[in-house]
């Protein structure tokens, strides 16, 4: 970056003018100051583009005594070897900005002499804006400190700009001498005697007849000569008056010299401060780079061994263990995951403070993300007997564009806090679009105690967003921030409601403060670092949203945030299993909110669903022979509440003269029973579905009940390894990593799904193995490896593939590639770095994906399955 660009980053015309105006008292003799920068012809185009104006021509004194009144009336400077355009000036002289000081004859001579000598140089007198004569004292600004004996050529090369001070000679002399003269009238003339013919700078041509005195003036430029002539207009004064006048003139001359010297020192100090400021800026940039490198190094060094620890623990879990051993392994695995979570939170906080946290923009299914979050907390919710549910409005698009990882992080943090601080009742996650809640400023539940998921009272969720600018009724409709800036924008409002212990009123003001918790006992009882909500608030801000909460002690809390995402282009295909589209279902639940959740999950599968709360009414409907639903789902709490009528309902449904009677399902929440669900299911031959409900789990349960899937391959609502391994069975996968533990973890996870894995410990071996044609279907490549890292190895592999593709296009197809139209092996990066720059580097080197360590078998499966499901060519 050249000096002009750097100066523009640090200063502006307004800053320069304000500084010059406020420090004018230190330069009482100057009328103004201006700064011109040195620009070479090669830099001119870039310089003019950055400034927004063209370099103008400054006429010589023979044509015009001063620069043109404005840049608009001036001519554009013709091409030259170098230029000295003015970029900053005091407000009174800002009309000279963009004029080239080297385009005028005398100005050019003045600048060149100042640059070669390293001293101040005066111009010849010229008229200022007030039509008074003045001079310009020019100093050269050098990029480095030069020794006093520096050669002219060294000074020319080191010059980067020119600082000029404008002096109004008439005002200066008139002000000082007029007061000194007292009652005696003195006529003063100041001349520039550099040339043979003196130039009058001050005074009239009237010689008078009084006492005459001539003295030499030194303005600091030895190349120019000046004289001051003093004459009394009245009769010759007494001798002591003449002596006083002479001494006064001498004092004035010394005073002028002193002021000039102070001005020079001040200019030198400003230049030194500027150099210091430049150095500090460079240090700050270097420190920022060092901090990013430190984050990457710390992340890699900690996460790499943790990947081995968690991976090996997962592999141990897949072996035959007794109950005690399984408990030990699960405990170790949970501790390792907690450590990784803590590392991620600390690194996120550091990235937020340095402004390095960035968001992805990729298509994703928010409903799937919410289901995954429920699966994550399913075990903890069942242990506590909590009702855990999610509801996503049908107004929310199927596919959105945003950062699914950060959305997941925010919701996971909120749900995790709710699980941590809730001992009875429920946790309810809801997602709506802003337009749904605007008319009433309320969303379904929370307004009345009876209308909740579990029947426990909750806080009014309206209070969690009442301070959002989004819902400020005082804003005009044209100013409402939720109005989408583009037709494809989607404004979401996401809430997490719980019936936990709540937040004390005195602690609610510091909820979003980093590393702060409600009280010292919280950390001891529930654990945590206290930075999760702080990070969530920053992430919500990056998504152009807001976050708030409402909480009441011993009642519960509701956290709500908004986010602006983008609607993905619709593919026209609904992501609903076709096997359920002709099936109808009936949901019995006396709690409307809970019935709505069940209905939501069934409709996601394409099931035509109705809900009822009156059991007797439905029994009457069955007695009249009306159409009966194929599936009947009854919540266990409703079953117990209506236990006197349930045997009759089951009997009516199964005594119908139908070959295919309805399938009955019991929806159970763990630890909610007075009577065990297994007893009920055995007595009435019911299918039991354990909550929390998720689309994938519900799909498997329905398929099993309808005979569409083998029960042996289903465990807790999750498809077994034989189904998951269908995509990976017999696939040839290459894993490249210099760490033997990581190789074992990745290879073991992939082999578990039926893949045939080959391992390589260097990038050079990977190049040899992936030289086309080869038999590998995909490759997992570590980034940081000795000799040749993953980036360079991938780059070499892509070059070899491009060469082969060019041969295929020319018809020079090797026999092994006769059926291949285009050769490209999916390469997935494996690394312990978690900074955005690493992800960008992966894309730069044409990698197809990115997975951070530590990873699990399911994570590896999802990435490889994405390649095989979307692969357009067959190798």
C-alpha positions in Angstrom: 0.0 0.0 0.0 1.5 3.4 -1.0 1.6 6.4 1.3 -1.4 8.1 -0.2 -3.7 5.2 0.4 -2.4 4.8 4.0 -2.9 8.5 4.6 -6.4 8.3 3.4 -7.1 5.4 5.8 -5.9 7.5 8.7 -7.1 11.1 7.8 -9.8 12.9 5.9 -10.2 16.4 4.7 -12.5 17.2 7.5 -10.1 15.9 10.1 -7.1 17.8 8.6 -9.1 21.0 8.3 -10.4 20.7 11.9 -6.9 20.0 13.3 -5.3 22.9 11.4 -8.0 25.3 12.6 -7.7 24.2 16.2 -3.9 24.5 16.2 -3.8 27.8 14.4 -2.8 29.6 17.6 0.6 27.8 17.4 1.1 29.3 13.9 0.0 32.9 14.4 1.8 34.1 11.2 0.3 31.5 8.9 -2.9 32.1 7.0 -3.4 28.4 6.2 -1.7 25.1 5.6 -2.0 22.4 2.9 -0.5 19.0 2.1 0.3 17.6 -1.3 1.3 14.0 -1.9 3.8 12.6 -4.3 2.2 10.4 -7.0 4.1 8.7 -9.9 2.5 8.3 -13.3 2.1 4.5 -12.7 0.1 5.3 -9.6 -2.0 8.1 -11.1 -5.0 6.0 -12.3 -5.4 4.1 -9.0 -4.9 7.4 -7.0 -7.6 9.3 -9.0 -10.0 6.4 -8.7 -9.6 6.4 -4.9 -9.9 10.2 -4.6 -12.9 10.5 -7.0 -11.3 13.4 -8.9 -8.7 14.0 -11.6 -5.4 15.8 -11.0 -5.7 19.4 -12.2 -3.2 21.8 -13.8 -2.0 24.8 -11.8 -1.1 27.7 -14.0 2.2 29.4 -13.7 2.5 32.9 -12.3 3.0 34.3 -15.8 -0.5 33.3 -16.8 -2.3 33.5 -13.5 -1.1 34.8 -10.1 -2.9 32.1 -8.2 -4.6 28.7 -8.8 -8.0 28.6 -10.4 -11.0 29.4 -8.2 -12.2 25.8 -8.3 -11.3 22.4 -9.7 -14.2 22.5 -12.1 -12.7 25.5 -14.0 -9.2 24.0 -14.3 -7.7 21.8 -16.9 -6.8 18.2 -16.3 -3.1 17.7 -15.8 -1.4 16.3 -18.9 0.7 13.1 -18.4 4.0 13.6 -16.6 6.6 11.6 -14.8 5.3 12.5 -11.4 2.7 14.7 -9.7 2.2 16.6 -6.4 -1.6 17.0 -6.1 -3.0 18.7 -3.0 -5.1 16.3 -1.0 -5.7 18.2 2.3 -6.0 21.9 3.0 -7.3 24.3 5.6 -10.9 25.3 4.8 -10.0 28.8 3.6 -7.8 27.2 0.9 -9.6 23.9 0.2 -10.2 25.1 -3.4 -6.6 24.1 -4.2 -7.4 20.4 -3.6 -6.6 18.3 -6.7 -4.2 20.9 -8.2 -0.7 19.6 -9.1 2.0 21.7 -7.5 4.5 20.5 -10.1 2.4 22.0 -13.0 3.3 25.6 -12.3 6.8 26.9 -13.1 7.6 28.7 -9.8 5.7 26.1 -7.7 7.6 23.3 -9.4 10.9 25.0 -8.7 10.0 25.6 -5.1 9.0 22.0 -4.5 12.1 20.5 -6.2 14.4 22.8 -4.2 12.7 21.9 -1.0 12.9 18.2 -1.8 16.6 18.2 -2.7 17.8 20.5 0.2 15.6 19.1 3.0 14.9 22.6 4.2 12.1 25.1 4.0 11.9 27.0 0.7 9.9 30.2 0.0 8.0 31.0 -3.2 8.1 34.4 -4.9 5.3 36.8 -3.6 1.8 36.3 -5.1 -1.7 37.5 -4.3 -3.8 35.6 -1.8 -7.6 35.4 -1.8 -7.8 38.7 0.0 -5.7 40.4 -2.7 -2.8 40.8 -0.3 0.7 39.6 -1.1 2.0 36.5 0.5 4.5 33.7 0.3 4.4 29.9 0.7 7.0 28.1 2.8 7.4 24.5 1.6 8.8 21.6 3.5 9.3 18.1 2.2 7.9 15.1 4.1 10.1 12.0 4.0 9.1 8.4 4.7 12.1 7.8 6.9 14.5 9.8 9.1 17.4 11.0 6.9 20.8 11.9 8.2 21.9 15.6 7.9 24.5 14.8 5.2 22.0 12.9 3.0 22.7 13.3 -0.7 20.0 15.0 -2.9 19.3 11.8 -4.7 18.6 10.0 -1.4 16.2 12.8 -0.4 14.4 12.7 -3.7 13.8 8.9 -3.4 12.7 9.2 0.3 10.2 12.1 -0.4 6.5 11.2 -0.1 4.8 14.5 0.2 5.0 18.3 0.7 3.6 20.5 3.5 3.1 24.2 2.8 2.4 27.1 5.1 0.8 30.3 3.6 2.0 33.7 5.1 0.1 37.0 4.7 3.0 39.4 4.9 0.9 42.6 4.8 -1.3 41.6 7.7 1.7 40.3 9.7 3.9 43.4 9.4 0.9 45.8 9.7 -0.3 44.2 12.9 3.1 44.2 14.6 4.7 47.5 13.5 1.6 49.6 13.8 1.4 49.0 17.5 5.1 49.4 18.0 5.3 52.8 16.4 3.3 54.4 19.2 2.4 58.0 18.4 4.9 58.3 15.6 3.7 57.4 12.1 6.1 55.0 10.4 6.0 53.9 6.7 7.3 50.4 6.3 8.1 48.7 2.9 9.1 45.1 2.5 10.8 43.9 -0.7 11.8 40.6 -2.2 15.3 41.5 -3.6 16.2 38.0 -4.9 16.2 39.3 -8.5 17.8 42.5 -9.8 14.4 44.2 -9.8 13.0 44.2 -6.3 9.4 43.1 -5.8 7.3 45.1 -3.4 5.6 42.8 -0.8 4.3 45.5 1.6 3.8 49.3 1.7 3.4 52.1 -0.8 5.8 53.8 -3.2 5.8 57.1 -1.3 9.4 57.7 -0.2 8.7 60.6 2.2 11.3 62.8 3.8 11.6 61.4 7.3 14.4 59.4 8.9 15.2 56.2 6.9 16.4 52.8 8.0 17.0 49.6 6.0 17.4 46.1 7.4 17.7 42.5 6.0 15.0 39.9 6.8 15.6 36.2 7.0 12.6 34.0 6.4 14.5 30.7 6.7 15.3 30.3 2.9 18.9 31.2 2.1 18.1 31.2 -1.6 15.7 34.2 -1.3 16.6 37.7 0.0 14.2 40.2 1.7 14.7 43.8 2.9 12.6 46.0 5.2 12.7 49.8 4.7 11.4 52.0 7.6 10.7 55.8 7.3 9.2 58.3 9.8 6.4 60.3 8.1 6.8 63.3 10.5 9.8 65.3 11.5 12.9 63.6 12.6 12.3 62.3 16.1 14.7 62.6 18.9 17.7 60.2 18.7 16.3 57.9 21.4 13.1 57.4 19.3 15.3 56.4 16.4 17.1 53.9 18.6 13.8 52.6 19.9 12.5 52.2 16.4 15.6 50.3 15.3 15.4 48.0 18.3 11.7 47.4 17.7 12.5 46.4 14.1 15.1 44.1 15.3 12.8 42.6 17.9 10.1 42.1 15.2 12.6 40.4 12.9 13.7 38.1 15.8 10.1 37.4 16.6 9.3 36.5 13.1 12.3 34.2 13.0 11.2 32.6 16.3 7.7 32.0 15.0 9.0 30.4 11.9 11.2 28.2 13.9 8.3 27.2 16.2 6.2 26.4 13.1 8.9 24.2 11.7 9.2 22.3 15.0 5.4 21.9 15.1 5.4 20.5 11.6 8.2 18.1 12.5 6.3 16.9 15.5 3.1 16.3 13.5 5.2 14.3 11.0 6.8 12.3 13.9 3.3 11.6 15.4 2.1 10.4 12.0 5.0 8.0 11.6 4.3 6.7 15.1 0.6 6.2 14.3 1.6 4.3 11.1 3.9 2.0 13.2 1.1 1.4 15.7 -1.3 0.4 13.0 1.2 -2.1 11.6 1.7 -3.6 15.0 -2.1 -3.9 15.5 -2.5 -5.7 12.2 0.4 -8.0 13.0 -1.2 -8.7 16.4 -4.5 -9.5 14.8 -2.9 -12.0 12.5 -1.0 -13.6 15.4 -4.2 -13.9 17.3 -5.9 -15.8 14.4 -2.9 -18.1 14.1 -3.0 -18.7 17.8 -6.7 -19.6 17.7 -6.0 -22.1 14.8 -3.1 -23.6 16.7 -4.9 -24.0 20.0 -7.9 -25.5 18.3 -5.8 -28.0 16.3 -3.6 -29.0 19.2 -6.5 -29.6 21.6 -9.1 -31.0 19.2 -6.7 -33.5 17.5 -6.1 -35.7 20.6 -9.7 -35.2 21.7 -10.8 -36.7 18.3 -8.8 -39.8 19.1 -10.2 -40.0 22.6 -13.9 -39.7 21.6 -13.4 -41.8 18.5 -11.9 -44.7 20.4 -14.6 -44.4 23.1 -17.2 -44.7 20.4 -15.5 -47.7 18.9 -15.4 -49.3 22.4 -19.2 -48.7 22.7 -19.7 -50.8 19.6 -18.0 -53.8 21.2 -19.6 -56.2 23.7 -19.6 -54.5 27.1 -21.3 -55.3 30.3 -23.5 -52.7 32.0 -20.8 -51.3 34.3 -18.3 -51.0 31.4 -20.9 -49.2 29.2 -21.6 -46.8 32.1 -17.9 -46.0 32.4 -17.5 -45.4 28.7 -20.6 -43.2 28.5 -19.3 -41.1 31.4 -15.8 -40.7 29.7 -17.5 -39.9 26.4 -19.8 -37.3 28.0 -16.8 -35.7 29.8 -14.9 -35.5 26.5 -17.8 -33.9 24.7 -18.2 -31.4 27.5 -14.6 -30.4 27.1 -14.9 -30.0 23.4 -18.0 -27.8 23.9 -16.1 -25.7 26.4 -13.3 -25.3 23.9 -15.7 -24.3 21.2 -17.4 -21.7 23.4 -14.1 -20.1 24.4 -12.9 -20.0 20.8 -16.2 -18.5 19.7 -15.9 -15.8 22.3 -12.4 -15.0 21.1 -13.5 -14.8 17.5 -16.4 -12.5 18.4 -14.1 -10.1 20.3 -11.8 -10.0 17.3 -14.6 -9.6 14.8 -13.6 -12.8 12.9 -16.9 -14.7 13.4 -18.6 -15.1 10.0 -21.8 -16.9 8.9 -22.3 -19.5 6.2 -25.0 -19.2 3.5 -26.0 -22.7 2.6 -29.4 -24.4 2.0 -30.8 -26.4 5.0 -34.0 -27.8 6.4 -34.8 -26.1 9.7 -37.3 -28.8 10.7 -34.5 -31.4 10.5 -32.3 -29.2 12.6 -34.9 -29.0 15.3 -35.4 -32.7 15.2 -31.7 -33.3 15.6 -31.7 -31.0 18.6 -34.5 -32.9 20.3 -32.6 -36.1 19.6 -29.6 -34.6 21.3 -31.5 -33.9 24.5 -33.9 -36.9 24.3 -32.0 -38.9 27.0 -31.8 -36.1 29.5 -35.4 -35.2 29.1 -36.5 -38.9 29.6 -34.3 -39.2 32.7 -36.1 -36.2 34.2 -39.5 -37.1 32.9 -39.9 -33.9 31.0 -42.2 -33.3 28.1 -39.9 -32.2 25.2 -41.6 -31.0 22.0 -41.1 -29.0 18.8 -43.6 -27.2 16.5 -42.6 -25.5 13.3 -45.4 -23.5 11.5 -46.3 -24.6 8.0 -45.7 -21.0 7.0 -41.9 -21.6 7.4 -40.4 -22.7 4.1 -39.2 -26.3 3.7 -35.7 -25.1 2.7 -33.9 -21.9 3.9 -30.5 -20.4 3.2 -28.4 -19.4 6.2 -26.0 -20.9 8.7 -27.5 -24.1 10.0 -24.6 -24.7 12.4 -25.1 -21.4 14.1 -28.9 -21.7 14.2 -28.3 -25.1 15.8 -25.8 -23.6 18.3 -28.3 -21.0 19.5 -31.3 -23.3 19.9 -29.1 -26.0 21.5 -27.8 -23.5 24.0 -31.4 -22.4 24.9 -32.8 -25.9 25.1 -29.8 -27.1 27.1 -30.3 -24.3 29.6 -34.0 -25.2 29.9 -33.2 -28.9 30.4 -30.6 -28.0 33.0 -32.9 -25.7 35.1 -36.2 -27.7 34.7 -37.2 -30.5 37.0 -40.9 -31.0 36.1 -43.2 -30.0 33.3 -42.0 -29.4 29.7 -39.6 -27.6 27.3 -41.4 -26.4 24.1 -39.6 -25.2 21.0 -41.6 -23.3 18.5 -40.8 -21.6 15.1 -43.0 -19.1 13.3 -42.7 -16.4 10.7 -43.0 -12.8 12.0 -46.2 -12.1 10.0 -48.0 -14.8 12.0 -47.5 -13.2 15.4 -47.9 -9.6 14.4 -51.7 -9.4 14.4 -52.0 -10.6 18.0 -48.5 -10.1 19.3 -48.9 -13.5 20.9 -48.3 -17.1 19.8 -50.7 -19.9 20.9 -49.5 -21.1 24.3 -48.4 -19.2 27.3 -51.3 -16.8 27.5 -53.4 -19.1 29.8 -52.1 -21.6 32.3 -54.5 -24.4 31.1 -53.4 -24.1 27.5 -49.8 -25.4 27.9 -47.9 -28.5 26.7 -47.8 -30.2 30.1 -50.5 -28.3 32.1 -48.0 -26.5 34.2 -48.2 -22.7 34.3 -45.8 -20.7 32.1 -44.8 -17.1 31.7 -46.5 -15.1 29.0 -44.2 -15.4 26.1 -45.3 -12.1 24.7 -43.1 -10.5 27.3 -40.0 -12.2 25.9 -40.3 -10.1 22.7 -42.2 -7.0 23.8 -39.0 -4.9 23.7 -38.0 -5.9 20.2 -37.9 -3.0 17.7 -39.6 -5.4 15.4 -42.9 -5.1 17.4 -42.7 -1.4 18.3 -46.2 -0.1 17.6 -45.0 3.5 17.4 -43.1 2.7 14.2 -44.8 3.7 10.9 -45.6 0.8 8.6 -42.9 2.0 6.2 -40.4 1.9 9.0 -41.2 -1.5 10.4 -37.9 -3.5 10.5 -39.6 -6.8 9.8 -40.6 -5.7 6.3 -38.4 -7.8 4.1 -35.9 -6.0 2.0 -36.2 -8.6 -0.7 -39.0 -10.9 -1.8 -37.0 -14.0 -0.8 -36.3 -12.8 2.8 -37.8 -14.8 5.7 -38.1 -13.4 9.1 -38.3 -16.1 11.8 -39.2 -15.9 15.4 -38.1 -18.9 17.5 -39.0 -19.5 21.2 -38.0 -21.9 23.8 -40.5 -22.2 26.7 -39.8 -24.1 29.9 -41.4 -24.6 33.3 -38.1 -24.5 35.3 -36.9 -22.6 38.3 -36.9 -19.3 36.5 -34.4 -16.4 36.8 -34.4 -14.2 39.9 -35.5 -10.6 39.1 -32.3 -9.1 40.5 -30.2 -11.3 38.2 -32.1 -10.8 34.9 -30.1 -7.7 33.9 -26.8 -9.7 33.6 -28.2 -12.8 31.8 -26.3 -12.0 28.5 -23.1 -10.8 30.2 -20.1 -13.2 29.4 -18.9 -15.5 32.1 -21.7 -14.3 34.5 -24.2 -16.7 36.2 -27.2 -16.1 38.3 -25.3 -16.9 41.5 -22.3 -18.8 42.8 -24.4 -21.8 43.6 -25.6 -22.2 40.0 -22.1 -23.2 38.8 -21.8 -25.7 41.6 -25.2 -27.3 41.1 -25.7 -27.1 37.3 -22.2 -26.4 35.9 -21.4 -24.3 32.8 -19.2 -21.3 31.9 -21.8 -18.6 31.6 -20.9 -17.5 28.1 -23.4 -19.5 26.1 -26.1 -16.8 26.1 -23.5 -14.1 25.4 -22.4 -16.0 22.3 -26.0 -16.6 21.3 -26.8 -12.9 21.5 -23.8 -12.1 19.2 -24.9 -14.8 16.7 -28.4 -13.5 16.6 -27.0 -10.0 15.9 -25.1 -11.4 13.0 -28.3 -12.8 11.6 -29.9 -9.3 11.8 -32.2 -10.4 14.7 -32.9 -9.7 18.3 -33.1 -11.9 21.4 -35.0 -11.4 24.7 -36.6 -13.4 27.5 -39.3 -13.4 30.1 -38.9 -15.2 33.4 -40.6 -15.6 36.7 -39.1 -17.5 39.6 -40.7 -20.9 40.3 -42.8 -20.6 37.1 -40.3 -20.8 34.3 -38.6 -18.9 31.4 -39.2 -18.2 27.8 -36.3 -17.1 25.5 -37.2 -15.8 22.0 -35.0 -14.6 19.2 -35.5 -13.5 15.6 -33.4 -14.2 12.5 -33.5 -13.0 8.9 -32.9 -15.9 6.5 -33.4 -16.4 2.7 -36.0 -18.5 1.1 -34.3 -21.2 -1.1 -35.5 -21.8 -4.6 -38.3 -24.4 -4.5 -37.6 -27.7 -6.4 -41.3 -28.4 -6.7 -40.9 -31.8 -4.8 -42.4 -32.2 -1.4 -40.1 -34.0 1.0 -42.8 -36.3 2.4 -42.8 -40.1 2.2 -45.3 -41.2 -0.4 -46.2 -44.4 1.5 -48.3 -42.4 4.0 -50.2 -40.1 1.7 -53.3 -42.2 1.5 -53.4 -42.9 5.3 -55.6 -41.0 7.7 -54.9 -40.6 11.5 -56.8 -39.5 14.5 -55.1 -38.0 17.6 -56.8 -38.2 21.0 -55.3 -35.7 23.5 -57.1 -33.5 26.0 -54.3 -30.9 25.8 -54.7 -28.9 22.5 -51.1 -27.8 22.4 -49.8 -31.3 22.7 -52.3 -32.5 20.1 -51.1 -29.8 17.7 -47.5 -31.1 18.1 -48.5 -34.7 17.3 -50.5 -33.5 14.3 -47.6 -31.4 13.1 -45.2 -34.5 13.0 -47.8 -36.7 11.3 -48.6 -34.1 8.6 -44.8 -33.9 7.9 -45.0 -37.5 6.8 -48.0 -36.8 4.6 -50.6 -38.4 6.9 -54.1 -36.8 6.8 -54.6 -36.0 10.5 -57.5 -34.9 12.7 -57.5 -34.3 16.5 -60.3 -34.8 19.0 -60.7 -34.3 22.8 -64.2 -35.8 23.3 -63.8 -39.6 23.4 -67.6 -40.3 23.7 -68.3 -38.3 20.6 -65.8 -40.5 18.6 -67.3 -43.7 20.0 -70.7 -42.6 18.8 -69.2 -41.9 15.4 -67.8 -45.4 15.3 -71.2 -46.9 16.3 -72.9 -45.1 13.3 -70.4 -46.8 11.0 -68.7 -43.7 9.9 -65.3 -43.9 8.3 -62.6 -44.8 10.9 -59.0 -43.5 10.6 -56.3 -46.0 9.7 -54.2 -44.8 12.7 -55.4 -43.8 16.1 -52.8 -42.2 18.5 -53.7 -41.7 22.1 -51.6 -39.8 24.6 -51.0 -41.8 27.7 -52.1 -39.0 30.0 -55.4 -38.9 28.2 -55.7 -42.7 28.3 -55.3 -42.6 32.1 -57.7 -39.7 32.4 -60.3 -41.5 30.3 -59.4 -45.0 31.5 -63.1 -45.9 32.0 -63.9 -45.4 28.4 -60.7 -46.7 26.7 -61.6 -50.4 26.9 -64.8 -49.7 25.1 -63.1 -47.7 22.4 -60.5 -50.5 21.7 -63.3 -53.0 21.6 -65.4 -51.0 19.2 -62.5 -50.4 16.8 -61.4 -54.0 16.8 -64.8 -55.6 16.6 -65.7 -53.8 13.4 -66.2 -56.1 10.4 -63.1 -54.9 8.7 -60.2 -57.0 7.5 -57.8 -54.2 8.3 -58.7 -52.7 11.7 -57.1 -49.4 12.8 -53.7 -49.4 14.3 -53.6 -48.1 17.9 -50.7 -46.2 19.3 -49.9 -45.1 22.8 -47.8 -41.9 23.1 -45.8 -42.1 26.3 -43.7 -39.7 28.1 -41.2 -41.4 30.5 -41.7 -41.2 34.2 -45.3 -39.9 33.7 -47.0 -43.1 34.6 -49.0 -44.4 37.4 -49.4 -47.5 35.4 -46.5 -48.8 33.3 -47.0 -48.4 29.6 -45.8 -52.0 28.9 -48.7 -53.2 31.0 -51.2 -51.2 29.0 -49.7 -52.2 25.7 -49.7 -55.9 26.6 -53.3 -55.8 27.9 -54.7 -53.9 24.8 -52.1 -54.8 22.2 -51.0 -51.2 21.6 -48.0 -49.9 19.8 -46.0 -47.6 22.1 -44.2 -44.5 20.8 -41.8 -42.8 23.2 -41.6 -39.1 23.3 -40.2 -36.7 22.2 -41.7 -37.1 18.8 -39.5 -36.6 15.7 -40.4 -37.2 12.1 -37.7 -39.9 11.5 -38.6 -41.8 14.7 -42.3 -41.5 14.0 -41.8 -42.7 10.4 -40.0 -45.9 11.6 -42.7 -46.6 14.2 -45.5 -46.3 11.7 -43.6 -48.5 9.1 -43.1 -51.1 11.8 -46.7 -51.1 12.8 -47.9 -51.2 9.2 -45.4 -54.0 8.3 -43.2 -51.9 6.1 -39.9 -52.5 8.1 -38.4 -55.3 10.1 -38.6 -54.8 13.8 -35.1 -56.3 14.2 -33.6 -53.4 12.3 -35.4 -50.8 14.5 -34.1 -49.8 17.9 -35.6 -46.8 19.8 -37.0 -45.4 16.6 -33.7 -45.3 14.8 -32.9 -47.3 11.6 -30.2 -49.9 12.2 -26.7 -50.1 10.8 -27.8 -52.4 8.0 -30.1 -49.6 6.6 -27.5 -46.9 7.2 -24.9 -49.0 5.5 -26.8 -49.4 2.3 -25.1 -46.4 0.8 -21.6 -47.3 2.0 -21.7 -51.0 1.4 -18.6 -52.0 -0.6 -17.6 -48.4 -1.2 -13.9 -47.8 -1.7 -12.8 -44.9 0.6 -9.3 -43.5 1.1 -8.5 -41.9 4.5 -5.4 -39.7 4.6 -4.0 -38.6 8.0 -0.5 -38.5 9.6 -2.0 -39.3 13.0 -2.4 -43.1 13.4 -5.2 -42.6 16.0 -7.2 -40.5 13.7 -6.7 -43.1 11.0 -8.1 -45.8 13.3 -11.1 -43.6 14.3 -12.1 -42.7 10.7 -11.5 -46.2 9.3 -13.3 -47.9 12.1 -16.4 -45.6 11.8 -16.6 -46.2 8.0 -16.0 -49.9 8.2 -18.9 -50.2 10.6 -21.2 -49.1 7.8 -19.7 -51.6 5.3 -17.2 -49.4 3.5 -13.8 -50.8 2.4 -11.2 -48.4 3.8 -7.6 -47.8 2.7 -5.4 -45.6 4.9 -2.5 -43.4 3.9 -0.3 -41.3 6.3 1.2 -38.7 3.9 -0.1 -36.4 1.1 2.4 -37.9 -1.4 0.9 -41.4 -0.9 -2.5 -40.0 -1.4 -1.5 -38.5 -4.8 -0.1 -41.9 -5.8 -3.2 -43.7 -4.8 -5.6 -41.2 -6.4 -3.8 -40.9 -9.7 -6.7 -41.6 -12.2 -7.8 -44.0 -13.1 -8.4 -45.6 -9.7 -11.1 -47.5 -7.8 -11.7 -45.1 -4.9 -15.2 -43.6 -4.5 -14.2 -40.8 -2.0 -11.3 -39.5 0.0 -11.1 -38.0 3.5 -8.0 -35.7 3.6 -6.3 -34.3 6.7 -5.2 -30.7 6.1 -2.1 -30.4 8.4 0.4 -33.0 7.5 4.3 -33.0 7.2 6.1 -32.8 3.9 2.9 -32.1 1.9 -0.3 -30.8 3.5 -3.8 -31.7 2.4 -4.3 -28.5 0.4 -1.2 -29.1 -1.8 -2.1 -32.8 -2.2 -5.7 -31.9 -3.3 -4.3 -29.3 -5.7 -2.1 -31.9 -7.4 -4.9 -34.4 -7.6 -7.2 -31.9 -9.2 -4.6 -31.1 -11.8 -4.3 -34.9 -12.7 -8.1 -35.1 -13.0 -8.2 -32.1 -15.3 -5.6 -33.6 -17.5 -7.6 -36.8 -17.8 -10.8 -34.9 -18.5 -9.1 -33.1 -21.3 -8.1 -36.4 -22.8 -11.7 -37.6 -22.5 -12.9 -34.5 -24.3 -10.4 -35.1 -27.1 -11.5 -38.7 -27.4 -8.3 -40.1 -26.1 -10.0 -42.2 -23.5 -7.9 -44.9 -21.6 -9.6 -48.3 -21.6 -10.2 -48.1 -17.9 -12.2 -44.9 -18.3 -14.4 -45.9 -21.3 -17.6 -45.4 -19.4 -16.6 -42.1 -17.6 -17.8 -38.8 -18.9 -16.0 -36.6 -16.4 -13.6 -37.8 -13.6 -13.8 -36.2 -10.2 -13.2 -37.9 -6.8 -15.0 -36.3 -3.9 -12.4 -35.1 -1.4 -13.5 -34.1 2.2 -11.2 -32.1 4.4 -10.5 -33.3 8.0 -9.0 -30.7 10.4 -9.1 -29.6 14.0 -9.1 -25.9 12.9 -12.4 -24.2 13.5 -11.8 -20.8 12.0 -13.6 -19.5 8.9 -10.4 -19.0 7.0 -9.7 -22.7 7.0 -13.1 -23.4 5.4 -12.5 -20.8 2.8 -9.1 -22.4 2.0 -10.8 -25.7 1.5 -13.1 -24.2 -1.1 -10.2 -22.4 -2.7 -8.3 -25.7 -3.3 -11.5 -27.4 -4.7 -12.3 -29.7 -1.8 -15.9 -30.9 -1.7 -16.6 -30.6 2.0 -15.3 -29.9 5.5 -15.6 -31.7 8.8 -14.0 -30.6 12.0 -12.5 -32.8 14.7 -13.5 -34.5 16.9 -16.1 -36.3 14.7 -18.2 -39.3 15.1 -19.2 -42.2 12.8 -22.6 -40.6 12.0 -20.9 -37.4 11.0 -18.6 -39.2 8.6 -21.6 -41.2 7.2 -23.6 -38.1 6.5 -20.8 -36.4 4.6 -20.0 -39.5 2.4 -23.7 -40.2 1.9 -24.1 -36.7 0.5 -21.5 -37.4 -2.1 -23.0 -40.7 -3.2 -26.6 -39.3 -3.2 -25.8 -36.2 -5.3 -23.0 -37.7 -7.5 -23.8 -37.0 -11.1 -21.2 -39.2 -12.7 -20.1 -42.8 -12.2 -16.4 -43.5 -12.1 
